Amino acid sequence: VQLVESGGGLVQPGGSLRLSCVASGFSFSNYYMRWYRQAPGKEREWVAYISSGGGTSDYASSVKGRFTISRDNANNTVYLQMNSLTPEDTAVYYCNVRLRVEYWGQGTQVTVSS
């Protein structure tokens, strides 16, 4: 199983970024996918999930209305569209899948700063 995130970077407050996570090594379309993040000095926190078919999703209250999770099962990719970013969104963002064990990507850094 491999999860590879990309799309992070430095963005000004109020800006947007789109993160991608390409998955391999398992039947992607059969599993829920999740995004987590970890800010400096803080514990990793759940951000969003999306169901295997993409019809159901949910978000942490801190990002609801600003972030959108989506997936492309044909290309084994899950996305996180992040809008209206604030400095509090600065973190390493991780893609996650729960099979018999839990798998994580290497993370992608998002920094929101002027």
C-alpha positions in Angstrom: 0.0 0.0 0.0 1.3 3.4 -0.9 -0.2 6.8 -0.4 1.5 9.8 -2.0 0.3 13.3 -1.2 1.2 16.5 -3.2 -0.1 20.0 -3.7 1.1 21.6 -0.5 3.0 24.9 -0.4 3.0 28.5 0.9 -0.2 30.5 0.5 -1.4 33.8 1.8 -4.3 34.0 4.2 -7.6 33.8 2.2 -6.0 31.8 -0.5 -6.6 28.3 -1.8 -4.8 25.0 -2.3 -5.8 21.7 -3.7 -4.1 18.6 -2.2 -3.9 15.3 -4.0 -3.3 11.8 -2.7 -2.5 9.0 -5.2 -3.1 5.5 -3.8 -1.8 2.2 -4.9 -1.6 -1.4 -3.6 -5.2 -1.9 -2.7 -8.7 -1.7 -4.2 -9.1 2.1 -3.8 -12.7 2.2 -4.8 -13.7 -0.1 -2.0 -12.5 2.0 0.9 -13.3 5.2 2.7 -10.4 7.8 2.5 -9.5 10.3 5.0 -7.4 13.5 5.4 -5.7 14.4 8.7 -3.4 17.2 9.6 -0.7 17.9 12.2 0.3 21.4 13.2 3.6 22.1 15.0 3.4 21.1 18.6 -0.1 19.6 18.3 -1.5 16.2 17.9 -2.6 14.9 14.5 -6.3 15.7 13.9 -8.9 14.4 11.5 -9.9 16.8 8.8 -12.3 15.0 6.5 -13.5 11.6 5.1 -15.2 10.5 2.0 -17.0 7.2 1.4 -15.9 4.6 -1.1 -18.2 5.8 -3.8 -17.9 9.4 -3.0 -21.5 9.9 -2.0 -20.9 10.6 1.7 -18.4 13.0 3.3 -17.9 14.8 6.5 -15.6 17.4 7.9 -14.1 18.7 11.1 -16.0 21.7 12.4 -12.8 23.8 12.0 -12.8 23.3 8.2 -16.5 22.8 7.4 -17.7 25.1 4.7 -14.1 25.9 3.5 -12.7 22.5 2.6 -14.1 20.0 0.1 -13.0 16.3 -0.1 -13.5 14.5 -3.4 -12.2 11.4 -5.1 -11.5 10.0 -8.6 -11.8 6.2 -8.4 -10.7 5.8 -12.0 -7.4 7.3 -11.1 -7.1 6.1 -7.4 -6.9 9.7 -6.2 -8.5 11.6 -3.4 -8.4 15.4 -3.2 -8.8 18.1 -0.6 -9.8 21.5 -1.9 -9.0 24.1 0.7 -10.4 27.6 0.4 -10.3 30.7 2.6 -7.2 29.4 4.3 -6.0 30.9 7.6 -2.7 30.7 9.5 -4.5 28.1 11.8 -4.6 25.8 8.8 -0.8 25.6 8.7 0.1 21.9 9.1 1.4 18.8 7.5 -1.6 17.2 5.7 -1.8 13.4 5.6 -3.8 11.0 3.5 -5.1 7.9 5.3 -6.8 4.6 4.6 -7.9 1.9 7.0 -7.5 -1.6 5.7 -6.6 -4.4 8.2 -4.1 -1.9 9.4 -3.9 1.8 9.0 -1.8 3.4 6.3 -0.5 6.9 6.0 1.2 8.9 3.3 4.4 10.9 3.9 2.5 14.2 4.2 2.5 17.5 2.4 3.3 20.8 4.1 0.8 23.6 4.0 1.9 27.0 5.3 -0.5 29.9 5.4 1.3 33.1 6.0 1.6 36.6 4.6 
